[in-house]
């Protein structure tokens, strides 16, 4: 923990970049997909729910970035 704190203190700009990159997907999932909370109970069920949510988020991003035809071609 002390080593990590020293790295953070030495490079505060890297921490800002990391927070901005990681925060966007979770904010989008919470707002766009209305996933501010989990609908299931139990760790295994919550993991499954989160996996499905992230899969849908990634598919949406893929469609936005490369389009439906190119995404289907890449998967086939």
Buried (B, 14 or more C-beta within 10 A) or exposed (E): EEEEEEEEEEEEEEEEEEEEEEEEEEEBBEEEEEBEEEEEEEEEEEEEBBEEBEEEBEEEEBBEEEEEEEBEEEEE
